[in-house]
């Protein structure tokens, strides 16, 4: 009996801990306690099964694991982007955008819906917080959409879905966490996500466009009295054409000798600045060259474009790491709301307080997941998962399809941090064994996790929208009509088509990997991140190579190293990594290593640390510059 | 019981004060991090001490605020299976969870983090990066985190027991809205904006 338990400890542990999570006690502590419980069971049973590579001193490595989480620069982006999102919500930028862009698209059928998607994408490109986008759009656009007779499901669905764009359009928290857990560079993840994100935005628009044709009553155009800015789209087109022309000219003739992304950022920035200066001059000197609408549209676009430059521009120019990009954006958002006098001490305190509690629970889930991981990897749980997933029919496509379905189902009940910290690390091994590019996998998972914000009953976007949409019938302030309360089922019904769209998008990315893989063409341009690309795969190879004896694809640098190391076995992996681990602890680690290296497996602690800690490898590069 | 409840009040006040205070460090970290990028670009120089300061600050925030987050009941739960249960059953789940899940973990981490800190302190451990910061305060943060978390766990056990025995009202009030919205609402004029639309 004990034999059977000992040999099947990994599945038993997995199922028990998942069941413990359902008790409804905080995830972080349940995971940690579950990990510890099975650690002790594992040690006691270790004499019965040589698959269990656990022994009491190993528990000390929890300290280094916690310390590594602390030193992780990438995860610093979580508070930065959250704080930025909360401050930006205060600045009223989203309101201005929705108001103006809504009037711009208003004359079209479905115009308000297009405006919501456009603004959702724009907000997504400045920050990565779903709550802020959904709240702003729900407060501003939903009442207007109701007033002018939009279908209630279409309106709520579009707002919720557009809010989640923040999680797939770079810079998004999902992508940052994903690249951290997969041990790849955030820059590559951003480049890889660009086309899929644009495609999703395109698909959303296509859906609204189809509605305007087959069910025009659901998406009416705005009447003229709802558009005080009036018409004058022509001059907007003129300015647009001129600035695109300017951008093109600068790109090809002035900055021709610069690197690709530097050229792009500079020429786009200058072209935008010229257009902005022109419309400001037009307003200030009352030149009357531009229509009021065109002028207003260009002026409200200043803050988001400036923020996009601060965050993404600095990252792509190599000025800032993604983490620092988040800090730049947060500083920009602070300045913006100070200028607009929308920030007071209470609001600032509130934003800081929320950010603090969010990061504390997120980081503790990660700590809990590490405790869980220590035991789970020690009893070869990752190999069990790998066998399970590799046994799936259909190879690469079958694997991707199945994890899409699994993550989709989990996404209905868990929030994305939990999935990212618990499930995603387990997918790295099998994916590498199948030769799946981890950035590609990351994007597919990213779209999946974005969808999890939308899936009833626990989609956060639905939750946010529900909490700010009217629960009782109300009298419209403008028309005086009685408008019925928004029902939760209407919101659920509204997001359904968008969930289908998300599924289609995932399938397209799976079947056309080119959409993501182009990041490799541009690899040369991110010389900062090149360092980050090679290091993690080295780590991955040492852990996998030891067991498989094979050499998973190295995606770039250092082909010689990967082959050489696994053969060395023994205590070496621990040694090789010493420069990265803090100096005090490795000695104990190595001792344990030597004491317990009884031939059962290769180099226990070293391997364990490596297997799920691409993290700290990933963090050092900024210091190299 | 009164003495225990008083102890719990003291613990709560302490962790809340620490949690609220460290939240300002996020603002500091934002400015330091943005400053690092600008200085590196403009003056073509960077300091490992300033780079390390970022994660030091962040570490201080999430480690020292963990107890506060627990007090405010904001560590996420998966409550699909249990949200339908009676309040009393959920109180018992919390109480048993605190005793059998939270406390063993905290006590173990406490037991491990003391030598981890004291070794580093005695060796005067300094970051391996040139010009890096002293390491032991970071390890002290881990120790402090679990001291606070253990204390908060104790306070939660006392409060939950008192709630079950009907001695006090439930301090962690049930909320209808997601935490983030409540924060925004309390922090700002979201209420007003919701009415104005």
Interface residues (C-beta under 8 A of the other chain):
Chain A: X20 X21 X22 X23 X24 X25 X26 X27 X28 X29 X30 X32 X33 X36 X59 X60 X62 X63 X66 X67 X70 X71 X72 X73 X75 X76 X79 X80 X83 X86 X89 X90 X131 X135 X139 X140 X143 X314 X319 X320 X321 X323 X324 X325 X326 X327 X328 X330 X331 X334 X346 X347 X348 X349 X350 X351 X352 X353 X354 X355 X356 X357 X358 X359 X360 X361 X362 X363 X364 X365 X371 X413 X414 X415 X417 X418 X457 X458 X460 X463 X464 X467 X468 X477 X579 X582 X583 X584 X585 X622 X623 X625
Chain B: X19 X20 X22 X23 X24 X26 X27 X29 X30 X31 X32 X33 X34 X36 X37 X40 X41 X46 X48 X51 X54 X55 X58 X59 X61 X62 X63 X65 X66 X68 X69 X70 X72 X74 X75 X76 X77 X78 X79 X80 X81 X82 X83 X90 X93 X94 X97 X100 X101 X102 X104 X105 X108 X109 X112 X113 X116 X119 X120 X123 X125 X128 X129 X135 X138 X139 X141 X142 X176 X177 X178 X179 X180 X181 X183 X184 X186 X187 X188 X190 X193 X194 X197
